[in-house]
C-alpha cells in the first residue's frame, strides 16, 4: 500500500518537480533518471514499507526539463496506484516497473541528453546507447532532499522532542527494572519500541535497534536479535542505539549507561567521547566547510591519549526516509568526490565512540541541525596595452592570458619573469591577467583584494575577485568578450598542466580555442632596457654537514621510487627540488636560494639542464657523474626520450609544455614528484640543525622587540621600513645568514589588515602607542628557513583588539597542542585554529599553515593546513615535516592580527596506541614571546595556560644563553615570559554562565544520573 504524504509535512509535488526541472536545465540536460528509492519517495511525497525500516517503495522515475513533448514518468508495479493516487499524480505518466530500461534506450536513441547518478546501477548506465549524450553526476534530488525546507524543519524539531521524551521514559523504566535483574537486551529494545508506538505518527523503527551489554557494546553493528540476549546488570555497561520513523521525522539516538559504579577507565573513556560530541555540536563555522574538516573536533580528546574509533562521526538523516542519508557526512577519512559542504537545513548525527574489544563499548549519538549562526616608469599603461593588442592582432590572436608563474611554476618569480606585474601594474604574488582587443581584467583572490584596489588603474583594468562565487571565471568572461571561432594565446611554459587543460576544455565549450604562441607575447613588447636581466647568481655547494645526505644518496632514493612506479626516468622541474636533489644553492629567485635548472634522473644516469657558463670547477667536481646539458634543451630531450619509448614520469605540477613534449601519453607516469615527498620529511641532521637555527633566529626577534619598545619609550620615530630593516640587520649578524625568506611584512594599524602588505613599496606608517603593529618576517640560513609573525601593541589596546588577539592566540595554541594519529591531513586539524574565532562569527581568508623548506622555499608542499584545501596532491602529516601555525584576524582599514610559529611534526608518546599507527604531535621550533599586553587571561582555558607556560619556560631555557651578552634584552625576555595564572586566580575575571541556543534535535541527558521531566517542561525548554 502506498501512503500519500501530507502537504502539511513537506513541499507539494509540483513545487519539488519544478525545483528538479530547474536543476536539469542548469546542467544542460533534458531528462533525469531517478533510481534511488528515497529520492523517488521524497519527490512524489509517497511512502510505503517495501524496504525494512525504510518507508519506501520500489519504483523508478524519469523527470523531463520540458514537459511540452513528454510527461514525467513513474515506473511502478501495476495495481499499486489506486484512483485517488492517480488523481494526485495527474500529469505523471504511470508505466510498468520493468519498462525503465527500454525507455532509457529509446530516449537515448532519440538523442535525449540524459542525466544519471553515479550511484545508479550499471544496467541503467548501459541502457544509454550514446554515452556522449550522458551526464553522469550526483542526482540533484539528493542535494535538494538533504536541505530540509522550513516546513520539514518545523516538523522534525517537534518530532525529535517527542522521540526524546520517549527515550527518557524508557531510561526511567530501565533504571527501575535493572535493579530487579529482569531486563535483557531484547526486552529493553522491545520496551522502547512499545513506548514509541504510542505516538500516533510513529510508523516503524528507522533501523534494527542495537541493544548491547558489556562486551557486546564493543561490536559497532551488534545484532541484538542474533546475539546472546545478555541481561542488563549493575556492573556492566549498556549501549542502546535506536531510532524511529515518524510521519514527521526520522530519529537516530545512542546513549550509553552504567547503572552501578563505573570503573575509572570506563568513566574516563565516556568523558572523552562526551567531550568530542560536545565539541562538534558546539562549533561555529563559515559556509564552505565539509564534515571531514570538522571531524577532528570529535576525535581530538581521544587522540590525545592515542585512542580513536573506526567509524565515521556523522551521517546525514532523512525526513521520514532513510536514517542514513548523503550528504552530509562527517569523517576525516572521507575522500568522496560527491560530498557536499554543510548548509542550513542539513541534518546529521553526531556520534563519536570508543570500543575496547571483548570488554565494553561507548557511543553517544545526537542528531544535529545545521543552522545559520548569529555572529557578530617606462611605458605607460595605455602604451603597454596598445602594443600588446597590436602584437595579438599581428599574430592572429584575439585575447591573451598572462599568468604569474615562470617556467618552473615557482611561487616567487625573478624580476625578469614578472610579466603579469609589468603588464597590469599589480605586484601581488598571485593573479592572472587577461587582455582582449577592447578589455583587460585581472583575477586575484581575497588575500590580495585590497592591494589590487590600490594598484590597478581602473581606467584600463577591471578587478575580478576570484574568491567570490558570483565572479565570472576567466573562460566565462572571455565567452562574453569574444565571438565563436576566435583564438586565445597562453604560454604553455608558464602554465600548469591542469590549468591549461581546464582552460582549453572550458573555452572549447564556447567554441573558442587555446594556443601556445612561439614566443611569449609580453616578452615581445617588454623593452630590453626596462626588463631586468635573467638572474645569474653564484652557485654554491650545500655541504653534507647541513644537508645530512650526499646528492648521490638522494638520487638513489629517487631511483628506488622510479623502480616502485615502473618508470624509466623522472623529469625534475621545480627549482627547489633541483636545488635539494643536487645539494646546490644560489639566489636566482628573490628570497629563495635556488637556481634556474631542470634535471632528469633515469635508472642509470642523472642530467642537469643549466646555463653551463655558470658551472665553476668546484661545482663540476661536486657534480662528478652528472651529465651537463644546456637549459634550453630540456623540451627537445623529453621529446627524444618519448620517441624512444621511455616511460617518463613527470609531476602534475610541471608546465604544460613539459607534458606536451611527451608524445606517447601511454608511456607517461603522472604522479606527484618523488623529490617533493622526500624533501618534505627532514632527515635527522636537518632537524637538529633546524632546531639550532630557529633558536638563534628567535633570539634575534627578541632583540628586535626590545629595540622597538626602547625606541618608542625614548620618543624616537620608527616607520615600518625602518622596523623591518633593523630586524634584517640583527639577523645578518648570524654567520650562517644567507637572505631573507620573504619580503618582511611590517604593518601598522590598518596596513596590518592587508595580509600580503608590501612594506617595501609602502612602509611609511609610523609605529605608535595607539595602533597595532604586525611583523611577519623570516630568514634563510644555511641550516634552516624561518617564518615568524608576532603582533604587538605598545600602548593600551581596545577591548575589541584584545579579544580578537586572544582568540587568534587560542587558535594558535589549540593547533600547536593537538595530538593525532598517522594518516591525518592538515586540513583535518585546521578547525582547531579557527574554532575560537568561528564561535564569534569571525574567520580569516588564508590557510592556517604551510610547509617550510630547509634553506629553500619558505612555502613548501606538502604539508598544508587549510580546511578548504581540495588538492589531490596533498599528503598526510608525517614525522619530520615542518609547517607554520598562523591563524589571524583582519578588519579592513582598522587592524590586523596574525601569530605564526613554526612547528615540527614528531612522534607523540600517548597512553595508548592504535595498533601499528603512530601518534603524532607538533613541537615549536621558534620561541618568541607573545604580547601579554594583548592577552585576555580570562578567556584562556586551563590547557591553554599550561601550554603558554611551558612555551615561556622553554623560551627562557633556549634563549638565555644567547642573550647573556645582552643583559637588558635578557631581562626584557624574562619579563615577557612570566608565567600566566589560571583565569580563576584573577579577581577581575567574571564567572560566566553562558546560555547557548543549541542546534541539537535530541536533547537527552548525557550524564550517568538521569532526571525525568515532564513533556510539558521539555516543550518549555525547547
MIGUZA-112091 format. One line per field, with one value per residue (C-alpha): residue in one letter; x, y, z. Coordinates in steps of 0.1 Angstrom, whole numbers, plus 5000, padded with zeros to 4 digits. Layout:
N
type <- a/...
px <- X/...
py <- Y/...
pz <- Z/...
//
This chain:
1022
type <- x/x/x/x/x/x/x/x/x/x/x/x/x/x/x/x/x/x/x/x/x/x/x/x/x/x/x/x/x/x/x/x/x/x/x/x/x/x/x/x/x/x/x/x/x/x/x/x/x/x/x/x/x/x/x/x/x/x/x/x/x/x/x/x/x/x/x/x/x/x/x/x/x/x/x/x/x/x/x/x/x/x/x/x/x/x/x/x/x/x/x/x/x/x/x/x/x/x/x/x/x/x/x/x/x/x/x/x/x/x/x/x/x/x/x/x/x/x/x/x/x/x/x/x/x/x/x/x/x/x/x/x/x/x/x/x/x/x/x/x/x/x/x/x/x/x/x/x/x/x/x/x/x/x/x/x/x/x/x/x/x/x/x/x/x/x/x/x/x/x/x/x/x/x/x/x/x/x/x/x/x/x/x/x/x/x/x/x/x/x/x/x/x/x/x/x/x/x/x/x/x/x/x/x/x/x/x/x/x/x/x/x/x/x/x/x/x/x/x/x/x/x/x/x/x/x/x/x/x/x/x/x/x/x/x/x/x/x/x/x/x/x/x/x/x/x/x/x/x/x/x/x/x/x/x/x/x/x/x/x/x/x/x/x/x/x/x/x/x/x/x/x/x/x/x/x/x/x/x/x/x/x/x/x/x/x/x/x/x/x/x/x/x/x/x/x/x/x/x/x/x/x/x/x/x/x/x/x/x/x/x/x/x/x/x/x/x/x/x/x/x/x/x/x/x/x/x/x/x/x/x/x/x/x/x/x/x/x/x/x/x/x/x/x/x/x/x/x/x/x/x/x/x/x/x/x/x/x/x/x/x/x/x/x/x/x/x/x/x/x/x/x/x/x/x/x/x/x/x/x/x/x/x/x/x/x/x/x/x/x/x/x/x/x/x/x/x/x/x/x/x/x/x/x/x/x/x/x/x/x/x/x/x/x/x/x/x/x/x/x/x/x/x/x/x/x/x/x/x/x/x/x/x/x/x/x/x/x/x/x/x/x/x/x/x/x/x/x/x/x/x/x/x/x/x/x/x/x/x/x/x/x/x/x/x/x/x/x/x/x/x/x/x/x/x/x/x/x/x/x/x/x/x/x/x/x/x/x/x/x/x/x/x/x/x/x/x/x/x/x/x/x/x/x/x/x/x/x/x/x/x/x/x/x/x/x/x/x/x/x/x/x/x/x/x/x/x/x/x/x/x/x/x/x/x/x/x/x/x/x/x/x/x/x/x/x/x/x/x/x/x/x/x/x/x/x/x/x/x/x/x/x/x/x/x/x/x/x/x/x/x/x/x/x/x/x/x/x/x/x/x/x/x/x/x/x/x/x/x/x/x/x/x/x/x/x/x/x/x/x/x/x/x/x/x/x/x/x/x/x/x/x/x/x/x/x/x/x/x/x/x/x/x/x/x/x/x/x/x/x/x/x/x/x/x/x/x/x/x/x/x/x/x/x/x/x/x/x/x/x/x/x/x/x/x/x/x/x/x/x/x/x/x/x/x/x/x/x/x/x/x/x/x/x/x/x/x/x/x/x/x/x/x/x/x/x/x/x/x/x/x/x/x/x/x/x/x/x/x/x/x/x/x/x/x/x/x/x/x/x/x/x/x/x/x/x/x/x/x/x/x/x/x/x/x/x/x/x/x/x/x/x/x/x/x/x/x/x/x/x/x/x/x/x/x/x/x/x/x/x/x/x/x/x/x/x/x/x/x/x/x/x/x/x/x/x/x/x/x/x/x/x/x/x/x/x/x/x/x/x/x/x/x/x/x/x/x/x/x/x/x/x/x/x/x/x/x/x/x/x/x/x/x/x/x/x/x/x/x/x/x/x/x/x/x/x/x/x/x/x/x/x/x/x/x/x/x/x/x/x/x/x/x/x/x/x/x/x/x/x/x/x/x/x/x/x/x/x/x/x/x/x/x/x/x/x/x/x/x/x/x/x/x/x/x/x/x/x/x/x/x/x/x/x/x/x/x/x/x/x/x/x/x/x/x/x/x/x/x/x/x/x/x/x/x/x/x/x/x/x/x/x/x/x/x/x/x/x/x/x/x/x/x/x/x/x/x/x/x/x/x/x/x/x/x/x/x/x/x/x/x/x/x/x/x/x/x/x/x/x/x/x/x/x/x/x/x/x/x/x/x/x/x/x/x/x/x/x/x/x/x/x/x/x/x/x/x/x/x/x/x/x/x/x/x/x/x/x/x/x/x/x/x/x/x/x/x/x/x/x/x/x/x/x/x/x/x/x/x/x/x/x/x/x/x/x/x/x/x/x/x/x/x/x/x/x/x/x/x/x/x/x
px <- 5000/5013/5007/5003/5023/5005/5014/5014/5046/5066/5065/5039/5047/5045/5070/5095/5093/5098/5130/5143/5134/5154/5184/5181/5181/5210/5231/5221/5203/5169/5158/5168/5166/5157/5168/5173/5142/5144/5147/5115/5096/5108/5100/5065/5056/5047/5057/5054/5070/5088/5122/5127/5129/5127/5093/5100/5086/5101/5099/5119/5112/5122/5117/5118/5131/5104/5070/5056/5069/5069/5052/5071/5071/5068/5077/5059/5043/5007/4979/4998/4983/4946/4922/4930/4967/4961/4943/4970/4997/4978/5004/5027/5026/5024/5044/5053/5083/5102/5099/5125/5155/5137/5125/5160/5173/5146/5152/5189/5182/5161/5192/5179/5207/5201/5213/5220/5236/5269/5251/5228/5232/5254/5222/5208/5242/5244/5209/5222/5234/5251/5274/5283/5247/5250/5255/5269/5270/5252/5214/5200/5173/5200/5210/5175/5164/5194/5185/5153/5128/5112/5080/5101/5124/5095/5080/5112/5121/5088/5091/5125/5114/5086/5111/5134/5106/5100/5137/5136/5106/5124/5155/5134/5118/5152/5168/5140/5139/5177/5177/5153/5176/5148/5158/5176/5189/5158/5132/5148/5147/5111/5101/5114/5096/5064/5067/5075/5044/5022/5030/5002/5028/5051/5053/5083/5118/5144/5169/5172/5179/5214/5208/5242/5255/5292/5314/5286/5287/5322/5307/5297/5269/5259/5228/5206/5182/5211/5232/5233/5205/5226/5210/5215/5233/5248/5284/5283/5280/5248/5246/5213/5213/5178/5155/5121/5105/5076/5054/5072/5108/5134/5154/5186/5199/5226/5232/5255/5246/5262/5238/5263/5297/5317/5355/5377/5388/5352/5344/5374/5366/5330/5341/5364/5336/5313/5338/5341/5303/5301/5330/5313/5278/5292/5313/5305/5319/5317/5300/5320/5331/5329/5323/5357/5372/5352/5357/5389/5368/5350/5382/5409/5402/5406/5436/5455/5456/5463/5426/5402/5372/5369/5336/5326/5314/5283/5259/5230/5195/5164/5129/5106/5130/5164/5182/5215/5214/5242/5251/5263/5288/5315/5346/5382/5390/5362/5377/5343/5342/5304/5304/5289/5297/5273/5244/5215/5187/5210/5205/5232/5242/5270/5282/5318/5326/5353/5354/5375/5373/5359/5352/5329/5318/5307/5289/5269/5248/5227/5210/5220/5207/5230/5217/5227/5247/5241/5276/5286/5580/5588/5558/5525/5497/5480/5512/5517/5482/5483/5515/5502/5469/5488/5510/5480/5464/5496/5499/5462/5451/5420/5430/5460/5461/5491/5498/5521/5543/5577/5587/5591/5557/5575/5556/5580/5594/5625/5621/5629/5598/5573/5553/5519/5530/5546/5516/5490/5507/5495/5525/5509/5524/5492/5469/5461/5457/5436/5437/5413/5411/5389/5391/5415/5408/5428/5417/5431/5418/5407/5443/5453/5419/5428/5462/5447/5423/5453/5475/5452/5445/5407/5407/5422/5416/5386/5393/5378/5377/5382/5372/5336/5313/5294/5326/5328/5356/5382/5367/5332/5344/5361/5330/5313/5341/5349/5330/5329/5359/5383/5417/5432/5470/5487/5524/5524/5558/5542/5511/5505/5491/5458/5453/5460/5436/5409/5411/5412/5382/5361/5370/5360/5325/5322/5338/5370/5404/5436/5470/5507/5525/5560/5571/5556/5535/5546/5583/5578/5568/5588/5616/5650/5661/5632/5633/5656/5682/5677/5694/5729/5739/5767/5760/5772/5775/5752/5776/5767/5771/5739/5722/5726/5729/5750/5733/5743/5722/5693/5694/5694/5663/5646/5657/5641/5609/5613/5615/5585/5564/5576/5592/5624/5631/5618/5619/5626/5611/5606/5636/5636/5636/5666/5685/5676/5684/5719/5728/5732/5721/5720/5699/5681/5647/5641/5642/5647/5682/5676/5690/5674/5678/5659/5671/5664/5671/5669/5677/5714/5721/5715/5713/5713/5700/5716/5735/5769/5788/5776/5794/5828/5853/5844/5808/5820/5839/5809/5787/5811/5789/5762/5758/5755/5733/5721/5690/5670/5675/5650/5619/5638/5654/5620/5607/5637/5632/5595/5601/5624/5596/5610/5584/5586/5574/5565/5549/5514/5528/5550/5543/5520/5550/5568/5537/5531/5567/5558/5544/5533/5510/5506/5542/5535/5536/5518/5522/5534/5571/5591/5615/5587/5578/5614/5623/5593/5605/5636/5663/5679/5708/5684/5661/5690/5702/5667/5663/5695/5687/5653/5665/5691/5665/5642/5669/5672/5635/5636/5665/5644/5613/5634/5649/5614/5600/5631/5629/5592/5598/5626/5604/5622/5603/5603/5584/5575/5606/5630/5615/5619/5654/5665/5655/5673/5705/5703/5697/5726/5750/5745/5774/5750/5726/5721/5690/5655/5630/5604/5598/5591/5557/5559/5525/5509/5472/5450/5480/5481/5447/5463/5475/5503/5510/5541/5564/5590/5566/5548/5563/5560/5535/5550/5548/5528/5514/5478/5480/5486/5519/5523/5557/5558/5594/5618/5653/5671/5702/5724/5709/5673/5644/5623/5590/5577/5548/5541/5516/5523/5505/5528/5501/5467/5447/5410/5388/5379/5416/5424/5395/5405/5442/5433/5410/5438/5463/5439/5437/5475/5478/5449/5467/5501/5490/5468/5477/5466/5473/5492/5472/5456/5459/5465/5430/5416/5432/5427/5394/5415/5430/5397/5371/5375/5371/5342/5323/5321/5314/5350/5375/5404/5408/5442/5453/5465/5497/5521/5551/5586/5617/5652/5673/5649/5614/5595/5563/5568/5543/5534/5521/5494/5468/5437/5402/5392/5422/5410/5444/5446/5484/5483/5499/5491/5512/5543/5573/5599/5576/5579/5549/5537/5509/5495/5459/5448/5420/5417/5394/5398/5414/5414/5438/5452/5464/5485/5505/5528/5550/5569/5562/5579/5559/5572/5560/5538/5540/5505/5490/5475/5485/5464/5479/5506/5496/5518/5505/5519/5522/5537/5567/5575/5608/5609/5605/5593/5571/5535/5524/5510/5496/5471/5461/5428/5437/5401/5394/5422/5414/5435/5451/5460/5475/5495/5508/5517/5536/5556/5563/5575/5597/5613/5618/5638/5658/5667/5673/5690/5725/5722/5711/5737/5758/5727/5716/5689/5674/5676/5658/5632/5627/5623/5597/5578/5578/5564/5541/5503/5478/5446/5416/5400/5431/5424/5399/5387/5377/5340/5323/5301/5271/5267/5233/5236/5207/5216/5211/5206/5175/5176/5180/5188/5208/5243/5254/5250/5224/5191/5162/5128/5109/5075/5068/5053/5086/5105/5083/5091/5128/5129
py <- 5000/5035/5063/5099/5123/5153/5186/5199/5180/5189/5209/5197/5176/5205/5226/5198/5188/5225/5226/5194/5207/5239/5218/5197/5228/5243/5212/5214/5180/5171/5145/5129/5092/5088/5054/5059/5048/5075/5101/5088/5087/5123/5137/5123/5126/5089/5064/5026/4997/4977/4980/4970/5001/5024/5039/5035/5016/5000/5024/5044/5078/5100/5137/5159/5195/5203/5187/5200/5169/5143/5138/5129/5091/5069/5033/5011/4976/4975/4977/4997/5031/5035/5060/5086/5084/5086/5118/5131/5121/5139/5148/5120/5090/5057/5029/4993/4990/4967/4992/5016/5001/5000/5036/5049/5032/5047/5082/5078/5067/5099/5119/5129/5143/5121/5127/5097/5095/5077/5056/5041/5005/4995/4983/5019/5032/5006/5014/5048/5039/5072/5079/5113/5124/5113/5135/5114/5133/5132/5135/5170/5154/5141/5177/5191/5163/5169/5205/5203/5231/5252/5230/5199/5216/5228/5193/5174/5196/5189/5152/5148/5163/5137/5110/5123/5121/5085/5078/5095/5074/5043/5053/5058/5024/5008/5021/5006/4973/4967/4966/4937/4918/4911/4931/4916/4932/4921/4932/4966/4972/4960/4982/5013/5004/4999/5034/5050/5033/5053/5083/5084/5095/5065/5042/5019/5017/5035/5006/4974/4986/4979/4969/4957/4948/4947/4932/4932/4970/4968/4954/4986/4969/4943/4923/4922/4896/4873/4880/4863/4884/4893/4907/4943/4944/4970/4961/4962/4990/4992/5008/5015/5028/5031/5053/5057/5067/5090/5108/5140/5129/5101/5098/5081/5083/5065/5067/5046/5038/5023/5015/5008/5024/5025/5018/5048/5035/5035/5068/5084/5069/5080/5116/5118/5106/5131/5159/5150/5150/5185/5199/5190/5201/5235/5245/5277/5277/5295/5283/5260/5237/5199/5173/5158/5192/5192/5155/5163/5181/5149/5129/5152/5144/5107/5113/5129/5095/5076/5064/5065/5048/5031/5046/5080/5106/5116/5107/5126/5117/5117/5131/5101/5083/5066/5070/5071/5099/5115/5143/5153/5131/5137/5116/5128/5097/5106/5113/5111/5133/5137/5150/5185/5211/5218/5242/5253/5226/5196/5171/5147/5125/5134/5100/5096/5065/5042/5004/4981/4947/4920/4944/4973/5000/5036/5057/5089/5100/5131/5144/5179/5205/5229/5264/5299/5313/5349/5364/5395/5543/5533/5526/5540/5516/5528/5522/5487/5476/5492/5474/5441/5444/5452/5421/5400/5411/5406/5370/5362/5362/5378/5375/5366/5351/5362/5341/5350/5319/5312/5281/5261/5271/5288/5307/5336/5346/5366/5402/5390/5368/5393/5396/5398/5425/5445/5445/5451/5471/5447/5434/5408/5373/5356/5367/5362/5390/5387/5412/5412/5437/5461/5450/5440/5422/5409/5379/5376/5361/5377/5378/5405/5422/5454/5455/5452/5480/5503/5492/5487/5515/5513/5533/5503/5473/5456/5438/5403/5388/5351/5343/5353/5327/5353/5364/5352/5327/5337/5315/5328/5363/5355/5340/5374/5393/5372/5356/5318/5307/5333/5324/5328/5328/5314/5305/5267/5270/5293/5272/5242/5210/5212/5249/5245/5215/5232/5264/5246/5224/5254/5276/5248/5248/5284/5275/5293/5278/5280/5283/5282/5311/5305/5334/5349/5380/5401/5392/5406/5440/5444/5468/5453/5485/5482/5445/5431/5406/5369/5360/5346/5344/5324/5287/5272/5237/5229/5208/5175/5189/5208/5186/5153/5133/5135/5142/5106/5093/5114/5103/5067/5073/5088/5057/5035/5054/5050/5013/5012/5031/5014/5045/5048/5084/5114/5150/5174/5208/5225/5247/5238/5201/5206/5225/5199/5169/5181/5199/5232/5267/5301/5333/5333/5338/5365/5352/5316/5301/5284/5283/5280/5244/5213/5177/5142/5112/5078/5043/5048/5085/5119/5150/5187/5213/5246/5275/5258/5291/5292/5260/5266/5239/5233/5227/5203/5183/5182/5170/5144/5118/5143/5149/5187/5199/5234/5247/5252/5216/5202/5201/5185/5159/5149/5146/5124/5101/5098/5089/5061/5047/5056/5055/5091/5103/5140/5158/5171/5205/5207/5231/5220/5225/5197/5175/5182/5171/5135/5125/5090/5096/5059/5059/5088/5084/5115/5113/5137/5142/5117/5145/5166/5139/5131/5168/5175/5149/5164/5139/5138/5161/5187/5185/5190/5220/5234/5235/5254/5278/5287/5293/5318/5335/5337/5354/5379/5386/5392/5416/5434/5435/5451/5476/5487/5492/5511/5534/5542/5548/5573/5591/5581/5578/5544/5537/5503/5502/5510/5484/5457/5469/5468/5432/5422/5439/5419/5386/5394/5392/5354/5339/5314/5340/5339/5361/5369/5341/5366/5403/5412/5425/5453/5469/5495/5498/5494/5482/5451/5442/5436/5400/5405/5441/5454/5472/5476/5496/5515/5513/5549/5545/5553/5529/5545/5535/5536/5514/5477/5466/5433/5419/5388/5381/5352/5343/5317/5304/5277/5255/5263/5286/5306/5323/5341/5365/5384/5412/5440/5469/5493/5512/5503/5482/5484/5456/5447/5443/5424/5400/5394/5388/5364/5343/5342/5331/5304/5291/5290/5272/5247/5237/5235/5211/5188/5151/5129/5096/5090/5094/5127/5156/5192/5201/5179/5198/5233/5236/5237/5270/5285/5273/5301/5327/5308/5309/5347/5346/5356/5340/5347/5342/5325/5290/5283/5266/5259/5236/5252/5242/5236/5265/5266/5279/5293/5279/5242/5215/5192/5198/5224/5233/5246/5233/5243/5227/5204/5195/5159/5161/5168/5143/5133/5149/5129/5128/5153/5177/5214/5238/5271/5277/5311/5319/5356/5381/5413/5443/5463/5497/5491/5465/5430/5402/5372/5349/5325/5298/5272/5236/5202/5171/5145/5112/5116/5094/5086/5063/5040/5031/5024/4991/4999/5035/5060/5091/5125/5159/5193/5208/5245/5254/5291/5308/5343/5356/5366/5401/5398/5432/5419/5387/5385/5359/5354/5337/5312/5276/5257/5237/5269/5284/5253/5253/5290/5285/5256/5276/5306/5283/5267/5302/5311/5279/5282/5319/5328/5315/5335/5367/5366/5392/5415/5418/5443/5422/5391/5409/5420/5384/5372/5398/5389/5352/5355/5325/5330/5322/5303/5325/5318/5333/5367/5386/5407/5377/5373/5340/5334/5311/5310/5300/5290/5283/5248/5233/5198/5180/5152/5167/5138/5139/5126/5122/5089/5103/5108/5130/5125/5157/5162/5166/5200/5211/5199/5219/5250/5243/5240
pz <- 5000/4991/5015/5002/5023/5038/5023/5058/5063/5032/4999/4974/4944/4919/4939/4941/4904/4894/4915/4899/4864/4870/4881/4849/4828/4847/4838/4801/4804/4790/4815/4848/4856/4893/4906/4944/4963/4989/4961/4945/4978/4986/4951/4948/4985/4987/5013/5017/5036/5008/5025/5062/5084/5054/5043/5006/4976/4945/4916/4890/4876/4847/4850/4819/4818/4791/4795/4762/4745/4773/4806/4837/4842/4873/4868/4893/4895/4882/4907/4933/4923/4933/4919/4945/4938/4901/4905/4928/4902/4875/4847/4857/4833/4850/4834/4842/4865/4841/4812/4826/4806/4773/4777/4786/4755/4734/4748/4741/4705/4703/4712/4746/4769/4799/4834/4856/4891/4895/4922/4895/4885/4856/4838/4839/4826/4799/4787/4774/4739/4732/4761/4746/4755/4791/4822/4850/4882/4916/4915/4921/4942/4966/4973/4975/4998/5022/5027/5046/5039/5066/5067/5073/5098/5119/5120/5126/5156/5172/5163/5178/5210/5213/5205/5232/5257/5247/5253/5287/5297/5286/5306/5337/5333/5327/5360/5380/5361/5360/5398/5396/5373/5348/5317/5287/5256/5237/5263/5266/5228/5227/5255/5238/5206/5226/5241/5207/5191/5215/5193/5166/5140/5146/5116/5121/5135/5115/5118/5139/5174/5188/5224/5238/5272/5282/5255/5230/5231/5216/5184/5164/5144/5170/5161/5191/5176/5168/5199/5233/5248/5278/5309/5320/5353/5376/5368/5330/5305/5284/5249/5232/5196/5183/5162/5148/5115/5122/5097/5107/5111/5113/5145/5155/5191/5210/5247/5269/5305/5336/5364/5391/5400/5367/5367/5362/5328/5315/5331/5315/5281/5284/5293/5263/5240/5255/5251/5214/5210/5226/5206/5173/5184/5197/5166/5147/5112/5079/5047/5025/5053/5048/5075/5070/5082/5114/5124/5143/5169/5179/5180/5194/5231/5223/5200/5229/5246/5215/5212/5183/5168/5134/5121/5108/5133/5115/5087/5071/5083/5061/5067/5072/5049/5053/5086/5066/5040/5020/5021/5046/5063/5090/5086/5083/5061/5036/5002/4984/4953/4956/4992/4998/5024/5053/5046/5067/5068/5067/5095/5106/5135/5160/5172/5184/5203/5218/5218/5239/5221/5243/5272/5265/5240/5243/5217/5222/5193/5190/5158/5150/5125/5106/5113/5103/5133/5145/5147/5154/4846/4813/4791/4803/4808/4777/4757/4771/4763/4728/4720/4733/4713/4682/4687/4693/4661/4641/4653/4648/4684/4699/4736/4757/4792/4812/4844/4873/4870/4855/4836/4868/4883/4911/4938/4937/4904/4894/4883/4848/4849/4863/4831/4847/4872/4844/4821/4848/4875/4902/4921/4943/4940/4927/4900/4863/4837/4806/4777/4747/4718/4739/4776/4803/4836/4865/4886/4921/4954/4987/5000/4975/4971/4989/4974/4939/4946/4953/4925/4895/4871/4869/4837/4819/4842/4857/4890/4895/4929/4923/4959/4952/4937/4917/4899/4863/4856/4831/4804/4811/4808/4775/4762/4768/4752/4721/4693/4684/4665/4679/4694/4728/4734/4765/4771/4778/4796/4821/4826/4847/4831/4849/4843/4806/4802/4822/4803/4769/4779/4791/4761/4737/4752/4740/4706/4715/4710/4732/4715/4726/4707/4695/4717/4748/4737/4767/4761/4725/4738/4770/4762/4770/4787/4810/4817/4844/4832/4838/4871/4870/4907/4921/4926/4959/4974/5003/5024/5039/5074/5066/5041/5060/5028/4996/4963/4953/4983/4972/4936/4947/4967/4936/4916/4941/4936/4898/4902/4925/4900/4868/4853/4833/4842/4862/4849/4878/4870/4904/4913/4950/4940/4917/4945/4972/4950/4940/4972/4954/4963/4945/4946/4912/4929/4954/4990/4976/4975/4942/4906/4872/4861/4851/4858/4846/4867/4850/4862/4852/4846/4861/4839/4848/4823/4832/4817/4817/4819/4855/4865/4880/4887/4923/4912/4884/4910/4933/4904/4891/4874/4864/4827/4820/4792/4781/4799/4767/4756/4781/4759/4729/4752/4766/4731/4722/4752/4744/4708/4721/4742/4776/4804/4816/4850/4853/4881/4877/4888/4857/4829/4801/4777/4796/4795/4758/4750/4759/4726/4736/4766/4771/4784/4807/4845/4860/4898/4925/4924/4945/4953/4968/4993/5002/5007/5030/5055/5071/5079/5114/5105/5091/5121/5145/5125/5122/5160/5164/5136/5149/5184/5170/5149/5179/5199/5170/5171/5209/5205/5179/5201/5228/5204/5192/5226/5238/5208/5214/5251/5242/5218/5187/5154/5137/5105/5090/5067/5095/5117/5091/5081/5118/5121/5090/5103/5135/5116/5093/5123/5122/5102/5086/5074/5036/5028/5040/5033/5020/5019/5055/5063/5089/5091/5114/5121/5090/5069/5091/5077/5043/5045/5020/5027/5009/5033/5006/4983/5011/5046/5057/5085/5119/5149/5177/5211/5200/5169/5164/5148/5129/5119/5097/5089/5083/5071/5051/5069/5057/5084/5081/5069/5094/5092/5124/5129/5161/5166/5192/5209/5227/5245/5259/5234/5230/5243/5208/5197/5229/5224/5187/5196/5224/5201/5175/5202/5214/5179/5176/5208/5200/5168/5184/5211/5191/5191/5161/5145/5113/5082/5093/5068/5077/5065/5093/5121/5107/5127/5159/5149/5138/5162/5188/5160/5144/5177/5173/5136/5127/5104/5081/5044/5042/5052/5087/5078/5050/5048/5052/5034/5047/5034/5005/4999/5029/5013/5007/4998/5014/5041/5044/5070/5053/5057/5022/5005/4978/4964/4952/4958/4995/5018/5054/5081/5088/5111/5100/5083/5092/5089/5101/5126/5117/5124/5121/5121/5100/5100/5068/5073/5111/5122/5115/5138/5129/5152/5134/5150/5130/5141/5137/5134/5158/5173/5203/5234/5244/5270/5243/5208/5177/5166/5140/5137/5154/5172/5162/5177/5169/5187/5184/5166/5174/5207/5205/5234/5227/5237/5272/5268/5242/5261/5280/5306/5315/5281/5283/5293/5317/5289/5270/5301/5306/5270/5273/5305/5291/5259/5280/5302/5271/5257/5288/5286/5249/5246/5279/5268/5236/5254/5282/5264/5261/5298/5292/5264/5287/5315/5289/5277/5313/5319/5288/5297/5333/5340/5335/5362/5356/5350/5384/5401/5387/5408/5378/5357/5359/5364/5333/5329/5292/5277/5241/5217/5208/5174/5189/5180/5205/5239/5262/5294/5288/5324/5342/5366/5348/5360/5344/5335/5321/5284/5292/5307/5277/5254/5276/5274/5237
//
